[in-house]
Amino acid sequence: MSPESSNSQSRFERRSLARLNFLFTVLLLTMAVLAVRLATMVRRGQAAAVRYVERQQRMVVPIPARPGSIWAHSGQTYRLLAGSKQSPGCYVDSALISDAQLGPVVGELAEAVEMDPAAVRKIIMARRGGRFVWIKHDLADAQVQAVKSLKRLAVGISHEWRREYPNGALAATVLGYRRRNGEAGGGLELALQEHLAAVDGREVMVADAQRRPIWLAAAETIPPHDGDNVYLTIDLAIQSYLAEAVAEAVDTFEAKWGVGVVVQPTTGRILAMCSAPSFDPHRYQEAQAAHRANRAIGSPFEPGSVAKPLFAAVAVDQGLANYQTLIDCEDGSYSARRGGRITDHGKAFGEMTLEDVVVFSSNIGMAKIGERLGNGRLHAAAMRYGFGAKTGIGLPGESAGIVRPADQWNGYSLRRVPFGQEISVSALQLVMAFSALANGGQLLRPQLVDHVRDASNQVVWRSERQVVRRVVSARTAAQAVAVMEQVVQRGTGKACRLDRWSSFGKTGTGQIPGPGGYVDGAYTGSFVGGAPVRSPRVVCLISVYWPDKSKGYYGSKVAAPYVRKVLSRTLAYLDVPPDAPDEQLARAR
């Protein structure tokens, strides 16, 4: 072999070896990448498998916490107004139901809970793989037993809290209601959600392959946190007296609605509050929205003559008159410059004292009191009584009423506001203003909640008497109450004269405004009364909106007799000593 041939062969062998080395290197790198990929897949598969096993080994069951309850006074104790009871429901652990088992489980479960199989299947498929899927709530006892008899590991019974109202419609417009899902739907239920709300817990159990619980996984279990219990100032007995009286007045005079409030004037505590028609909170969805409304705070109206003692007291307090000041009532008809014509509805009053202007309810007399006050002081007085502003009771739906800005008042306002026109007030605002006169001249913030206790029965909040402002002096307030006593003794409020106690009050018949002025034949008849005169324990307001005029509409007829009923029953219930004169007590016996 020549030297050239030998060199040529050597170069060929070297090139072949290089190619083999390159291919081997590529193969090694490819195997390494595949090995890494395989290892990653194995690790991921193991993690998923571990998670699957962990899920299979754990049973998670929610523990519904109990919402707080609402309680009302009943004598020396409390009775339940709104509480919660446990109701059974059926659920499935759909992760334990294989595709092959789905059909039989659906069929058996549908028959047990009396549902359409298609509906059961739809619920399960919507949350396929879910560990806790509600199928049906509020099962009957027979349905609970039927579910248990299935003995399916994937099917179980759990309990949840359902709201109950043992007194039905009593105080319903104050309480509000809860929807089936536990959501508050108004009233105290909504206003007190911060206290009443509960936080659900969960129980985690470690289970064997057959899904039988072995032990509690304490570290993963979260206990439920029950809601706080709320104790109201409302007294159930007084609430029932008021509700019966208002409902009777509305029915008797075929009114559109009526409201009532009973207050302890020295503290501002609300002892009763109602609207009629009302509703049963168990069947809230069947009631009209208007019947669920708390009209005592949310439906303002022109007060009419009920306002007269309030503005008369301001004039006296500011030294512009006293209750013996003589006022010319113009023989029943008064045409004021830039103030229109004012009448006393057929009564030809001449010269009268301010006391008698209130006692016999002269519009003209009060118009002239307005002239003495002037719009500035008159507007300030309305605002000081709390008109035009929310009371701060804390209930949803409260109205501030209507008091127009002072710069919009004119000569008509000057002469009509003092007898209750051109302003609108809520029943609560009105009864709190009268309570200010009854307690010595202080406007108080109304109190509806007495105290709150947590789940361990510890007091976490307690109400306190709150003075908003002084509206008149104690001397003027006492004089105003004495004048209102004469309203009952010899004036328009005789229908509220009590047999065993002295009483005071004022009638009112307000016209109802419409788009083009006052609606013909439409009135709100009201009466505010309190007792006893020397040391008032309670003040009660009843207003009847738009009664049938042919049956009666004056406050003296549609409201005063019913306030009398409430006051008589309430004072007896509270064991208030009679203070009527001996001859009056003798007649009562």
MOGI-V614945 format. One record per residue. N is the residue number from 1. RES is the residue in three letters. SS is DSSP state (@ for helix, = for strand, . for the rest). PHI is phi in whole degrees, -180 to 180 (999 if undefined). OMEGA is omega in radians with two decimals (* if undefined). Layout:
n = <N:N>
res = <RES:RES>
ss = <SS:SS>
phi = <PHI:PHI>
omega = <OMEGA:OMEGA>
This chain:
n = <1:2:3:4:5:6:7:8:9:10:11:12:13:14:15:16:17:18:19:20:21:22:23:24:25:26:27:28:29:30:31:32:33:34:35:36:37:38:39:40:41:42:43:44:45:46:47:48:49:50:51:52:53:54:55:56:57:58:59:60:61:62:63:64:65:66:67:68:69:70:71:72:73:74:75:76:77:78:79:80:81:82:83:84:85:86:87:88:89:90:91:92:93:94:95:96:97:98:99:100:101:102:103:104:105:106:107:108:109:110:111:112:113:114:115:116:117:118:119:120:121:122:123:124:125:126:127:128:129:130:131:132:133:134:135:136:137:138:139:140:141:142:143:144:145:146:147:148:149:150:151:152:153:154:155:156:157:158:159:160:161:162:163:164:165:166:167:168:169:170:171:172:173:174:175:176:177:178:179:180:181:182:183:184:185:186:187:188:189:190:191:192:193:194:195:196:197:198:199:200:201:202:203:204:205:206:207:208:209:210:211:212:213:214:215:216:217:218:219:220:221:222:223:224:225:226:227:228:229:230:231:232:233:234:235:236:237:238:239:240:241:242:243:244:245:246:247:248:249:250:251:252:253:254:255:256:257:258:259:260:261:262:263:264:265:266:267:268:269:270:271:272:273:274:275:276:277:278:279:280:281:282:283:284:285:286:287:288:289:290:291:292:293:294:295:296:297:298:299:300:301:302:303:304:305:306:307:308:309:310:311:312:313:314:315:316:317:318:319:320:321:322:323:324:325:326:327:328:329:330:331:332:333:334:335:336:337:338:339:340:341:342:343:344:345:346:347:348:349:350:351:352:353:354:355:356:357:358:359:360:361:362:363:364:365:366:367:368:369:370:371:372:373:374:375:376:377:378:379:380:381:382:383:384:385:386:387:388:389:390:391:392:393:394:395:396:397:398:399:400:401:402:403:404:405:406:407:408:409:410:411:412:413:414:415:416:417:418:419:420:421:422:423:424:425:426:427:428:429:430:431:432:433:434:435:436:437:438:439:440:441:442:443:444:445:446:447:448:449:450:451:452:453:454:455:456:457:458:459:460:461:462:463:464:465:466:467:468:469:470:471:472:473:474:475:476:477:478:479:480:481:482:483:484:485:486:487:488:489:490:491:492:493:494:495:496:497:498:499:500:501:502:503:504:505:506:507:508:509:510:511:512:513:514:515:516:517:518:519:520:521:522:523:524:525:526:527:528:529:530:531:532:533:534:535:536:537:538:539:540:541:542:543:544:545:546:547:548:549:550:551:552:553:554:555:556:557:558:559:560:561:562:563:564:565:566:567:568:569:570:571:572:573:574:575:576:577:578:579:580:581:582:583:584:585:586:587:588:589>
res = <MET:SER:PRO:GLU:SER:SER:ASN:SER:GLN:SER:ARG:PHE:GLU:ARG:ARG:SER:LEU:ALA:ARG:LEU:ASN:PHE:LEU:PHE:THR:VAL:LEU:LEU:LEU:THR:MET:ALA:VAL:LEU:ALA:VAL:ARG:LEU:ALA:THR:MET:VAL:ARG:ARG:GLY:GLN:ALA:ALA:ALA:VAL:ARG:TYR:VAL:GLU:ARG:GLN:GLN:ARG:MET:VAL:VAL:PRO:ILE:PRO:ALA:ARG:PRO:GLY:SER:ILE:TRP:ALA:HIS:SER:GLY:GLN:THR:TYR:ARG:LEU:LEU:ALA:GLY:SER:LYS:GLN:SER:PRO:GLY:CYS:TYR:VAL:ASP:SER:ALA:LEU:ILE:SER:ASP:ALA:GLN:LEU:GLY:PRO:VAL:VAL:GLY:GLU:LEU:ALA:GLU:ALA:VAL:GLU:MET:ASP:PRO:ALA:ALA:VAL:ARG:LYS:ILE:ILE:MET:ALA:ARG:ARG:GLY:GLY:ARG:PHE:VAL:TRP:ILE:LYS:HIS:ASP:LEU:ALA:ASP:ALA:GLN:VAL:GLN:ALA:VAL:LYS:SER:LEU:LYS:ARG:LEU:ALA:VAL:GLY:ILE:SER:HIS:GLU:TRP:ARG:ARG:GLU:TYR:PRO:ASN:GLY:ALA:LEU:ALA:ALA:THR:VAL:LEU:GLY:TYR:ARG:ARG:ARG:ASN:GLY:GLU:ALA:GLY:GLY:GLY:LEU:GLU:LEU:ALA:LEU:GLN:GLU:HIS:LEU:ALA:ALA:VAL:ASP:GLY:ARG:GLU:VAL:MET:VAL:ALA:ASP:ALA:GLN:ARG:ARG:PRO:ILE:TRP:LEU:ALA:ALA:ALA:GLU:THR:ILE:PRO:PRO:HIS:ASP:GLY:ASP:ASN:VAL:TYR:LEU:THR:ILE:ASP:LEU:ALA:ILE:GLN:SER:TYR:LEU:ALA:GLU:ALA:VAL:ALA:GLU:ALA:VAL:ASP:THR:PHE:GLU:ALA:LYS:TRP:GLY:VAL:GLY:VAL:VAL:VAL:GLN:PRO:THR:THR:GLY:ARG:ILE:LEU:ALA:MET:CYS:SER:ALA:PRO:SER:PHE:ASP:PRO:HIS:ARG:TYR:GLN:GLU:ALA:GLN:ALA:ALA:HIS:ARG:ALA:ASN:ARG:ALA:ILE:GLY:SER:PRO:PHE:GLU:PRO:GLY:SER:VAL:ALA:LYS:PRO:LEU:PHE:ALA:ALA:VAL:ALA:VAL:ASP:GLN:GLY:LEU:ALA:ASN:TYR:GLN:THR:LEU:ILE:ASP:CYS:GLU:ASP:GLY:SER:TYR:SER:ALA:ARG:ARG:GLY:GLY:ARG:ILE:THR:ASP:HIS:GLY:LYS:ALA:PHE:GLY:GLU:MET:THR:LEU:GLU:ASP:VAL:VAL:VAL:PHE:SER:SER:ASN:ILE:GLY:MET:ALA:LYS:ILE:GLY:GLU:ARG:LEU:GLY:ASN:GLY:ARG:LEU:HIS:ALA:ALA:ALA:MET:ARG:TYR:GLY:PHE:GLY:ALA:LYS:THR:GLY:ILE:GLY:LEU:PRO:GLY:GLU:SER:ALA:GLY:ILE:VAL:ARG:PRO:ALA:ASP:GLN:TRP:ASN:GLY:TYR:SER:LEU:ARG:ARG:VAL:PRO:PHE:GLY:GLN:GLU:ILE:SER:VAL:SER:ALA:LEU:GLN:LEU:VAL:MET:ALA:PHE:SER:ALA:LEU:ALA:ASN:GLY:GLY:GLN:LEU:LEU:ARG:PRO:GLN:LEU:VAL:ASP:HIS:VAL:ARG:ASP:ALA:SER:ASN:GLN:VAL:VAL:TRP:ARG:SER:GLU:ARG:GLN:VAL:VAL:ARG:ARG:VAL:VAL:SER:ALA:ARG:THR:ALA:ALA:GLN:ALA:VAL:ALA:VAL:MET:GLU:GLN:VAL:VAL:GLN:ARG:GLY:THR:GLY:LYS:ALA:CYS:ARG:LEU:ASP:ARG:TRP:SER:SER:PHE:GLY:LYS:THR:GLY:THR:GLY:GLN:ILE:PRO:GLY:PRO:GLY:GLY:TYR:VAL:ASP:GLY:ALA:TYR:THR:GLY:SER:PHE:VAL:GLY:GLY:ALA:PRO:VAL:ARG:SER:PRO:ARG:VAL:VAL:CYS:LEU:ILE:SER:VAL:TYR:TRP:PRO:ASP:LYS:SER:LYS:GLY:TYR:TYR:GLY:SER:LYS:VAL:ALA:ALA:PRO:TYR:VAL:ARG:LYS:VAL:LEU:SER:ARG:THR:LEU:ALA:TYR:LEU:ASP:VAL:PRO:PRO:ASP:ALA:PRO:ASP:GLU:GLN:LEU:ALA:ARG:ALA:ARG>
ss = <.:.:@:@:@:@:@:@:@:@:@:@:@:@:@:@:@:@:@:@:@:@:@:@:@:@:@:@:@:@:@:@:@:@:@:@:@:@:@:@:@:@:@:@:@:@:@:@:@:@:@:@:@:@:@:@:@:=:=:=:=:=:=:.:.:.:.:.:.:=:=:=:=:=:.:.:=:=:=:=:=:=:=:=:=:=:=:=:=:=:=:=:.:@:@:@:.:.:@:@:@:@:@:@:@:@:@:@:@:@:@:@:@:.:.:.:@:@:@:@:@:@:@:@:@:@:.:.:.:.:.:.:=:=:=:=:.:.:.:.:@:@:@:@:@:@:@:@:@:@:.:.:.:.:=:=:=:=:=:=:=:=:=:=:.:.:.:.:.:.:.:@:@:@:@:.:.:=:.:.:.:.:.:=:.:.:@:@:@:@:@:.:@:@:@:@:.:.:=:.:=:=:=:=:=:=:=:.:.:.:.:.:=:=:=:=:.:@:@:@:.:=:.:.:=:.:.:.:=:=:=:=:=:=:=:@:@:@:@:@:@:@:@:@:@:@:@:@:@:@:@:@:.:.:.:.:=:=:=:=:=:=:=:=:.:.:.:.:=:=:=:=:=:=:=:=:.:.:.:.:@:@:@:@:@:@:.:.:@:@:@:@:.:.:@:@:@:@:.:.:=:.:.:@:@:@:@:@:@:@:@:@:@:@:@:@:@:.:.:.:.:.:.:.:.:=:=:=:.:@:@:@:=:=:=:=:.:.:.:=:=:=:=:.:.:.:.:.:.:.:=:=:=:@:@:@:@:@:@:.:.:.:@:@:@:@:@:@:@:@:@:@:@:@:@:@:@:@:@:@:@:@:@:@:.:.:.:.:.:.:.:.:.:.:.:.:.:.:.:.:.:=:.:.:.:@:@:@:.:.:@:@:@:@:@:@:@:@:@:.:.:.:.:=:=:.:@:@:@:@:@:@:@:@:@:@:@:@:.:.:.:=:=:=:.:.:=:.:=:=:=:=:=:.:.:.:.:.:=:=:=:=:.:.:.:.:=:=:=:=:.:.:.:@:@:@:@:@:@:@:@:@:@:@:@:@:@:@:@:@:.:.:.:@:@:@:.:.:.:.:.:.:=:=:=:=:=:=:=:=:=:=:=:=:.:.:=:=:=:=:=:=:=:=:=:=:=:=:=:=:=:.:.:.:.:.:.:=:=:=:=:=:=:=:=:.:.:.:.:.:.:.:.:.:@:@:@:@:.:@:@:@:@:@:@:@:@:@:@:@:@:@:@:.:.:.:.:.:.:.:.:@:@:@:@:@:@:@:.>
phi = <999:-80:-59:-64:-65:-65:-68:-64:-66:-65:-65:-64:-65:-66:-65:-64:-65:-65:-63:-63:-63:-63:-64:-66:-64:-61:-62:-63:-64:-62:-64:-65:-61:-63:-65:-62:-60:-65:-63:-63:-63:-65:-62:-63:-65:-66:-61:-63:-64:-64:-62:-63:-64:-62:-64:-66:-87:-120:-112:-112:-123:-67:-115:-65:-82:-85:-62:-65:-103:-117:-120:-124:-60:-149:68:-94:-133:-127:-126:-72:-101:-145:-138:-135:-129:-79:-129:-78:-142:-109:-135:-130:-100:-69:-67:-93:-104:-74:-60:-68:-86:-57:-59:-61:-63:-60:-63:-65:-68:-59:-68:-67:-101:59:-127:-71:-54:-63:-68:-64:-60:-62:-63:-67:-68:-66:-129:-58:97:-67:-84:-144:-123:-66:-104:-153:-100:53:-77:-76:-56:-64:-69:-60:-64:-65:-67:-62:-71:-67:54:-98:-63:-85:-119:-148:-114:-132:-118:-136:-87:-120:-75:-134:-127:-64:-102:60:-78:-62:65:-63:-70:-87:-69:81:-161:-123:-74:-60:-83:91:-72:-71:-117:131:60:-63:-57:-83:-63:-103:-57:-58:-89:-77:-61:-113:-116:-65:-110:-151:-115:-113:-116:-84:-121:-87:-63:-92:63:-97:-63:-106:-153:-84:-85:-60:-66:-99:-85:-117:-71:-74:-119:-70:-75:-79:-100:-110:-115:-91:-82:-63:-107:-60:-66:-66:-60:-69:-59:-67:-61:-64:-66:-66:-62:-64:-64:-63:-68:-63:-105:49:-83:-71:-166:-147:-137:-152:-143:-121:-126:-88:-66:-79:-121:83:-74:-83:-91:-164:-156:-152:-133:-136:-67:-119:-156:-97:-63:-68:-124:-58:-69:-88:-89:-65:-58:-65:-78:-86:-77:-89:-69:-65:-118:-115:-125:-72:-149:-71:-74:68:-66:-57:-76:-59:-62:-68:-78:-62:-63:-65:-61:-66:-63:-94:75:-88:-168:-130:-71:-104:-63:-85:-129:-80:-95:59:57:97:-147:-138:-110:-95:-64:57:-138:72:-98:-124:-126:-108:52:88:-98:-100:-75:-99:-81:-137:-72:-60:-56:-73:-57:-75:-61:-103:63:-87:-65:-65:-58:-73:-61:-72:-65:-61:-63:-70:-73:80:-62:-62:-70:-67:-64:-62:-65:-59:-70:-67:-75:96:-75:84:-145:-66:-75:87:-69:87:-95:-68:88:-72:-101:-82:76:-130:-133:-65:-55:-59:-74:-99:-82:-137:-65:-69:-60:-53:-101:-109:-58:-62:-111:88:-108:69:-131:-126:-133:-85:-59:-67:-58:-67:-70:-72:-65:-67:-64:-62:-67:-71:-101:106:109:-107:-80:-107:-80:-66:-115:-113:-109:-82:-160:-129:-120:-81:-64:-94:73:-91:-70:-110:-160:-141:-74:-134:-62:-124:-89:-79:-172:-89:-103:-145:-70:-62:-64:-64:-61:-63:-65:-63:-65:-63:-65:-69:-63:-68:-57:-78:-76:-140:-114:-77:-106:-59:-68:-107:-70:-92:-77:-112:-133:-73:-148:-142:171:-153:-86:-155:-133:-92:-78:-100:-77:-129:-58:-110:123:-72:-77:-64:77:-111:-141:-116:-94:-133:-147:-116:-141:-148:-167:-70:-67:-70:-146:-59:-95:-143:-126:-128:-120:-132:-125:-119:-94:57:-71:-66:-59:-69:-97:136:-147:-68:-58:-65:-104:-88:-126:-56:-63:-82:-63:-57:-60:-65:-64:-61:-69:-68:-64:-66:-62:-81:59:-79:-61:-62:-131:-70:-56:-56:-67:-70:-64:-63:-64:-65:-73>
omega = <-3.10:3.13:-3.13:-3.14:-3.13:3.14:-3.13:3.13:-3.13:3.12:3.14:-3.13:-3.13:3.13:3.13:3.14:3.13:3.12:3.13:3.12:3.13:-3.14:-3.14:3.12:3.12:3.14:3.12:3.14:3.12:3.12:3.12:3.12:3.13:3.14:3.11:-3.14:-3.14:3.13:3.12:3.14:3.14:-3.14:3.12:3.12:3.12:3.14:3.12:3.13:3.12:3.13:3.13:-3.14:3.13:3.11:-3.14:-3.06:-3.08:3.05:-3.12:-3.13:3.11:3.09:-3.11:3.08:-3.09:3.06:3.11:-3.14:3.09:-3.06:3.09:3.07:2.99:-3.05:-3.12:-3.10:3.12:3.05:-3.05:3.02:3.13:-3.14:-3.12:3.05:-3.10:3.13:-3.08:3.06:-3.10:3.10:3.04:2.95:-2.97:3.09:-3.13:-3.12:3.11:3.12:-3.13:-3.11:-2.99:-3.12:3.13:3.14:3.14:-3.11:-3.12:-3.09:3.13:3.13:-3.09:-3.08:3.08:3.08:3.05:3.14:3.13:3.12:3.12:3.13:-3.12:3.13:-3.10:-3.09:3.13:3.13:-3.12:-3.11:3.12:-3.07:3.13:-3.07:3.11:3.07:3.14:3.13:2.99:-3.13:3.00:-3.11:-3.13:3.13:3.08:3.14:3.13:3.11:3.14:-3.11:3.11:3.13:3.08:-3.14:-3.09:-3.06:-3.12:3.08:3.04:-3.10:3.07:-3.08:3.09:-3.11:3.05:-3.11:-3.00:3.14:3.07:-3.04:-3.09:3.13:-3.06:-3.11:3.04:-3.10:-2.95:-3.09:3.03:3.09:-3.08:-3.13:3.11:-3.12:-3.14:-3.07:3.09:3.08:-3.14:3.12:3.12:-3.07:-3.06:-3.07:3.12:3.14:-3.02:-3.04:3.10:3.11:-3.10:3.04:3.08:3.09:-3.14:3.13:2.99:-3.04:3.08:-3.09:3.12:3.13:3.05:-3.09:3.14:3.09:-3.12:3.05:-2.99:-3.09:-3.11:-3.12:-3.14:-3.13:3.09:3.08:-3.10:3.12:3.10:3.08:-3.05:-3.12:-3.01:3.00:-3.12:3.05:-3.04:-3.13:-3.14:3.08:3.14:3.09:-3.10:-3.11:3.12:-3.10:-3.11:3.12:3.12:3.13:3.14:3.14:-3.07:-3.06:3.07:-3.12:3.09:3.05:3.10:3.13:3.09:3.08:3.02:-3.06:2.93:-2.91:-3.09:-3.11:-3.04:-3.13:3.10:3.14:3.11:3.09:-3.11:3.01:3.09:0.03:3.13:-3.11:3.06:-3.09:3.04:-3.10:-3.06:-3.07:3.13:-3.05:3.02:3.14:-3.13:-3.13:3.09:-3.08:3.04:-3.07:3.13:3.11:-2.97:-3.10:-3.12:-3.12:3.05:-3.01:-3.07:-2.98:3.05:-3.09:-3.01:3.13:-3.11:-3.09:3.04:3.14:3.12:3.12:3.11:-3.09:-3.12:3.04:-3.14:3.10:2.89:-3.02:3.06:3.07:3.14:-3.13:3.13:-3.12:2.88:3.12:2.98:3.13:-3.06:3.09:-3.09:3.09:-3.08:3.14:3.11:-3.11:-3.14:3.13:3.03:3.02:3.03:3.12:-3.07:3.11:3.06:3.12:-3.09:2.96:3.09:3.08:-3.11:3.03:3.11:-3.06:-3.09:2.94:3.10:3.06:-3.09:3.10:-3.14:3.06:3.14:2.99:3.07:3.11:3.11:-3.11:-3.02:-3.04:-3.11:-3.14:3.13:3.11:3.13:3.13:3.12:-3.13:-3.14:3.07:3.11:3.11:-3.13:3.11:3.10:-3.08:-3.08:3.14:3.04:3.11:3.09:3.09:-3.13:3.10:3.05:-3.04:-3.11:2.94:-3.09:3.09:-3.06:-3.11:3.06:3.11:-3.12:-3.13:3.07:3.13:-3.09:-3.02:-3.07:3.09:-3.12:3.04:2.87:3.01:3.11:2.96:3.05:-3.09:3.04:3.09:-3.13:3.10:-3.07:-3.12:3.09:3.08:3.10:3.09:3.08:3.08:-3.09:-3.07:3.12:3.00:-3.10:3.02:-3.11:3.01:-3.12:-3.13:3.12:3.11:3.11:3.11:-3.13:3.09:3.09:-3.06:3.10:3.05:3.07:3.12:-3.14:3.09:3.10:-3.12:3.09:3.07:-3.11:3.08:3.10:3.10:2.99:-3.12:3.04:3.13:3.12:-3.14:3.13:-3.14:3.13:3.10:-3.14:3.11:3.12:3.09:3.13:3.00:3.10:3.04:-3.12:-3.07:-3.02:-3.08:-3.02:-3.05:-3.09:-3.11:3.10:3.09:-3.09:3.14:-2.96:-3.09:2.96:-3.11:3.12:3.12:3.12:3.07:3.05:3.08:-3.07:3.06:-3.12:-3.11:3.06:-3.09:-3.08:-3.08:-3.12:-3.14:-3.11:3.08:-3.11:-3.05:2.93:3.12:-3.06:2.93:3.01:-3.12:3.11:-3.12:-0.32:-3.03:-3.03:3.14:-3.02:3.10:-3.13:2.97:-3.08:3.03:2.93:3.08:-3.10:-2.99:3.04:3.04:3.06:-3.04:-3.11:-3.13:-3.13:3.14:3.10:3.10:3.13:-3.11:-3.01:-3.07:-3.03:-3.13:-3.09:2.99:3.10:3.13:-3.11:-3.13:-3.12:-3.11:-3.10:-3.14:3.08:3.14:3.14:3.12:3.11:-3.11:3.10:3.12:3.12:3.08:-3.07:-3.10:3.10:3.09:3.12:3.11:-3.13:3.14:*>
